[in-house]
C-alpha cells in the first residue's frame, strides 16, 4: 500500500469502481480454520479460561480466496474479520502480538476502560515491521459487559490499515448476559466492513481514494461475506451485536417489517429496550439489539439505507461528495425464519443508569477543516491540526467535566474519546432524552453537542478524535493528558 502524504492531498483523483467480492474467507497456515459455510457467525473465537485470556495475534497481509479469485488484505491471524475475543470482568488479558505488515502498527482496544499507558491501550506505541510486543492488562471488576473491538491506531496509518481489513470484536461477558430473556435469545455477531480492490485484488491505495470525504468501499461485507443469511426462531428473539468497523461509512440499518429493540449503545446496557425502526451507526459505534419474530415466516432483508453525511462539493466529482447520500438501499444480509421455539417476550428492566454531578469545568471544542501552510488540507480541532508532541487538553483524575463540541464544518463527524465513556447531556441546547453511556457521539454539521465525562481510575496520555479515520489521520485529533 502507498502511504498517504498530506502535501499530495489537493491533487488526489478518485476511483469509482472496486472489484466485486463474492464468496467466503479462508484462514490458511494456522491450526484453526474459519468455517466456510455461509453461516453469518463464522469468525474464530478465543475465550478466557480460569481468569486469563491469552493468545497469539499476528498482523500480516494475507491472500484470501474469493470464489476462486485471490484478494490481498490486511488481517489478524489471516482472518476477515479478526478472531473474536471474549473475557469477563476481573480477567487478565495477555496478547502476544507480532507485526508482519510492511508498515509499523499497534493495537487500540476501543471502548474498554483500561489504562492508556504501558502495555495496555497505549496508542503511542510504535511496533515496527518484524517486531513483537506483549500486550497485558487487567479488565476491572467494574468493567460493564458489552460489545467492544480492537483495531490499529498508529497516527497517519489508521485509516489505511483499517480499510485494509484489520478489525475484530472484543466481547466482555457479564451480568447483563444473564437476564433471562437475553440469555434465551439466539445471539449473532455482525461486523460491518467495506472494501475497494484494484484489478490485482489489492486494496486501493490512499492515492486513489477520496480521503477528504473519508474513503468508502464499493463492496460491503458482513463478517467478510456478501449477503450472508442468518435465522430468526419463529416466536423467539434474536440478539444482534453490531459493529461498524468501516473507516468512514455510516450504516443506517433496518430489517424489513421488523423493529429493532435496542438494549445497548457502544457496548453499554440501556435502562430498558428502546424500539426503533432504523439504527444509525457511525464508524466505531456498536449497538446491541433484539429482533422479535412476530411476522409471517419468510425471508426479510437487512438493509443499509442512504445517509447524507455532508460533502466537499467545491472540489467537484462524485468521489468528493457524501457518498452515502447518492446510494440506493443495499442488501447486507437475509433473515430467515426457522422452526418455532417457546415464545419469548422482551425484557423490561435491563440496568440502572444514574446521572453524573454537575461539573465545575466546561471545555469547548470546534470541529472544522482548512488549509495548513506547507501541508495542504487538514482537519482541525479548535483551528489547529494534530501535533504529536503537544498536550492539547489536560484534565484531573477523579473529576467530571462537560465538553461542548461544535461542528462548524460541512460534514458530520463522529467524535470518540479513549479510556472513559461519557453521557450525552444535550444537542443544540435541548436535553438528551435517552440515558446512555457512549464512547463515540455523532456531531452533525451545524450542531453543538454537550457530553459529560468522568475521568476515573486511570491517569496518563491518550487521545480524542473524529472516527472518520481519514479525518483523524489528516489532523482532527488531540492529545489528552489525565493527571493523577
N, C-alpha and C positions, 0 to 999 in steps of 0.2 A: 504494500500500500504506500501511497505517496503522502508524506507529512504535509499538512496544510500550513502555509505561510501567510500571515495577515497582510503582508505587503502585496501579495498576489490577489488579494480578495476582490478588488474592483474589477479585474479583468476576467473573473470567472464566467465560464459559459455553463449552460445546463443541459442535461440529457434527460429526455422524457421517457425513455424506454429501457426497461431492465429485462433480463431473461426470465422466462416463466419457470417457476419451480413447482413441480408436482411430484409427490412420492413420499417416501419415508426415509428418515435419517438413520444411519447405521453407525454404531460405535465399533472401531476396529483397534486391534493391537492392545486390548486391555482384557482383564479377566472377566469383567461383566459386560453384558451386551444389551443394547437398547431393544425393547420389544418392537418387532417390525410390523405388527398389525396396525390397523387404523384406529385402534382404541385411542381416545383422546389423552389418557393419562399414562404416558409411557416413559417418562424420564426416570433414570435410576434414583434410588433413594438411599441415603445414609442417615441412620438414626443413632441417637446417643444410647449408650448402654452403661449401666452402673455409674451414671453421673458423668460420662465422658463421651463427647462426640469427637472422634479422631479420624482423619482421612488424609490421603494424598490428593492434591489438586494440581493439575498441570495445565497451563495456558499454552496453546500452540495452534498454528494453522493446521487444518486437518481436511483432507478430501472427503467429501460427503457424496454418497451415491444417490442421485435423484432420478429415478426411473431410467437407470442405465446411463445417465449423464453425470459427469463429475463437476462438483462445485467445490470451491476452496474457501472455507470460512474460518473465523477465529473461534476456538472452542475451549471449554474447560473439560478435560478428560475425554475429548473427542465427541462431545455431546452438544446438540442443539435441541432444546435449551440445556443448560448445565444440570448436573445432578442436583436433585432436591435434598436439602439438609433439614433434619428435624432434631430439635432439642427441647429441653424443658427448663423452666426457671431453676436456678441453682446449679446447672450443669457447667462443666468446663468444656471449652471448645479448643481443639488443637488441630490446625490445618497446616500440613507440610506442603508449602506452595513452591512450585517450580515454574519459572518463566522461560518457556521455549519459543516465545514470539521473537520477531525481528526488532521489536521496539521495547523500551522499558515500560513497566506497568506496575500496578499494585492492586489491592482489594479494598472496597468500601462495603460495609455491612449496613445497607440502607434501612433506617428505621429502628435499628437496635439501640437500646440505651446502654452503651458500653463506653469505655474510655477512648478518647480520641488520640491517645499517645501510645508510645512503645509498640508493642506487638498486637494491639487491638485494632480500633478503627482509625488508623493513622494514615490519612490521605496524603501526607507529605513524604511517605516512604517512596523511594525510587528503586525498584527491583530491576536490574538490567538484564538483557538477554543472556540466558545461560545460568543465571543466579538462582539460588534457592533462598527461601525465607520461611521461618516457622511463625505462623500467627497463633497466638494463645491468649485467651481471655475467658473470664467467667461471666455467665449470664446471671444477673442478680435474681434473688428470690422474688423481688418486686417487679421484675420484667413482665409486662402484660403478655398474655398469649396472643398470637396473631400471625399475620402474613407479612413477612419481610423478604429482603432479597439481597444478593451480592452482585457486584459488577466492578469494572476498573474505575479508578478515579485519579489518574495522573494527569494534572492540568495540561491542556494542549493536545492530549491524545484520547480524552474521554469519549467524545462523540464517535471518533473513528473506530475505536475498539468495541464500543457497544454496538455500533451499526454493523460491525463485522460478526457479531453473534455472542459476545461474552456477557451472559446474564444467567442467573439461577435463583430459585426460590430458597428462602431460609424460613422455615416454619417453627414457631415456638408453641408447643402444646401446653395447655393449662386448664384451669377450672372451667373456662368458657366452653371447652370442648366436651365437658361432661354434662352440660344442660341437656336433659333427656331428649327433647325434640331435635336438637342439633346433633347429638350423638347418634340418633336413629336415622338421620338423613344420609343419603348417598353423597359422598364427597368427591369432587373433581377439582383439579388444579389447571388453570388456563394461563399460559404465558404467551402474551401477545407481542410479536416481533415483526418488523418489516425489513425487507432487503431489496437491494438492486444489484444485479450482476452484469458484468460485461460479457462479450461473446466467448470469453475463455472460462466463464464460470467463476470469476473472481469479483468480490465487492468493488463497485465503482469507487475510485479514489476521490478524495476530497476536491481535487481539481475539476471533477466532473459533476459535482453536486451543488445544489442550491443551499449554500451554507448560511446566507443571510437570513433566509426564512427558517432554516433548520431542515436538514435533509429528511426526506421521506422516501421509502422504497416503494416500487411498483407492485411488489409482492408482499402480501400479509399472511403470516403463518400463526397457527395456534399450536403450541407445543411442537414447533418445527414441521407442521403438516398443513396442507392446503385443504380447507373444508373437511376436517375430520368429523366424525359423528360420535355422539355420546347419548346415553339413555337416561330417561327420567321414569322412575317407577310410577305406574298409574296409582293415583290416590296417595302418593308419597311426596317426599320433599327431596330436592336436590340442593346440595350446598356447593356453590361455586366460589373458589378463591381465585380472583382475577388479578393479574399483574400486567400493567402497561410497561413493558421492557423496551419500548421503542425509543429511539433517540429524540424524535420531535413530534411524532404523530399523536394526535388526540383521538381517543376512541369514544364515540357516542353510541352506546350499545343498547339493543333491545332484542327481546325474543318475541316472535310473532304470537299474539293472543295470550301472552303471559305477562305478569308483573314481576319485578324484582322486589324482594323484601330484604332490604339492606340491613345487615347485622353488625358490620364493622367498617370503619374507614381507616385506610393506611395501617391496617393490622390491629386497630384498637376498637374494642367492642362498644357498641352503642347501648343506650339505656333500654331500648326496645326496638323491634323491627320497624323499619320505615318503608312503606310501599312507594315504589317509583316505577313509572313506565319506561323511563330511559335512565341510563347510567353513564355519566361523563367521567372518563379517566384521562387525566393529563399525564405526560411522561413521568414515570417514577411512582405514580399513585397505585394503590391497591384497593380493592373492595371485596368484602365477603358478603354474599347474597344467598338467600334461599329462593328457590323456584318451586311453586306448588303445582302439582299435577291435577288441575281441575278443569281440563278441557277434554274434548274427544280424542281418543288415541289417534296418532298420526305423526307426521313429520312437521317440525317447526324450525324455522331458520333463526340462528343468532346473527344479527345484522350489525354492521357498523354504518351509522348514518352520517351524512355530511355535517361538517362543523366548520364555521368560518373563524379562524384564529388570527385573522389580520393579514396584511400584505405589505410588501415593499414595492408598491406599484410604480414608483418613479424610476425603477430600474428596468421595467418592461419585461415581457416574456412570462410564460406560464411558470417557469421554474422559480421566479422571484415572487410569485403570488402565494396567497394562503391556499395550499394545495387542497386541503380537505373541503373547502367551500365549493370547489368545482367537481368534486366527486359525486357519483351516484351511490346509493346504498350498496354495500358489498356484503356478500355472504361470508361469514367467518367459520361457521360450523353448523351442523344439523343436529337437532334434538329429536330423538325417537322415544316414544312411549314403550315401556316394556311391561311385563306381567304385573298385575296389581299386587300391592303389599297391604299390610294392615294400615288403614287410613291414619295419616299423621296430621296433626294440627300445628299451626305456627306457635313458637314460644311467645310468651308475653313479656316477662321481665328478663333482661339479659345482664345488665350491670347497673352501677350507680355512679354516674359521673358527677363529681362535685366541682363547683366553680373555684376559681383562684382569687386570692385577695387583690384588691386594687393596688397597682404598683406605684412606687414613687417616681420611677423613671419611664419616660416615653421617648422613644427614638423614632426618627423619620428617615425613610429610605425612598429614593426616587429611581425608578427603572426607566432607562431610555437607551438610545443608541446615537452614535455620531461618528465624526471623523477624528482620528488622533494623528497629529503630525508625525511623519516618519513611519507610521504603522498602517494607516488606512482605516477601514471600517472597524469600529469597536462597539461592543455593547457595554453599557455603563451602569453603575450604581452611584447615585449622588454625583453624577457628572464625571466620574473617574473610572477608567478601566482597571482591571485587576493588576496588582503588583505583588508578586510572591513574597517580597522582602518587607512588606508593610503589615502592620496590625491595623485593620480598618475600624474595628469595633472592640472595645473592652467591656466586659461585664464582671459582676462579682458572683462567685458561687453562693448558693443558698439565698438568692434573691429572685424576685419576679419582675419582669419588665413587659411593657407594651411596645410593640413595634408597629408603626403605621407605614404601610408600603403603598406607594402611589405609582401607578403605571402611566407615564406621560407619553409613551410611545404609541406606535400604530399596530402593535401585535400583542396578543395575550402572552403572559409569562407565568409559568408555574414556579413558585418560589419555595425552595427547600432549605431546611436548616438541619445540620447534622447534630447528633447526640441527644438532643432534647426535643420531645414533642411539644405541641402548643395547642391552644384553643383559639378559634376564630371568635372575636368579640363583635365585630360589626363590618358591614360593607357600605361604603359611602354614607356612614353615619347611622345606618339602620341596623339595629341589633340582629345578630345571627340567631336564628330560631332553633338550630339543631345543636345540642350539646355533644361535642365530639373532640377526641384527641387526634391530631394530624401531624405529619411531618412535611407535607407539601401542600401549598394552597395556590389556587389559580387566582391571579390578579389580572382581570381583564383590562384591555386598553381603556383609559379614562377613569379607571376605578381606583379607590383607596380602600384597602383592607387593613383592619386593626387586628393584630394577634397578641395573645398573652402567653409568655414563655416562662416557666420556672426552670432556673438553672440549678440542677440537682446532681449531687453525687460525684461528678467528675470535673476536675479542672484540666486546663490545657488548651492548646491551639487547635481550632477546627475551622470550618467554612460554612458560608451560606451562599446560595447561588440560584440562578434560573436553571430549571431542569429541562429546558430545551438545550441539550448539551452542546450543540454548536454555539449557542449564545454564551454558555459558560466558558467554553474554550476561547471565545472571542472577547472575553473580559467582564461578563456580568456575574462577578463573584467577589466576595470579600472574605478576608481572614478575621476570625472571631477568637479572641482570647478570653477564656473563662478563668479568672484569677481566684485562687484559693483565699 
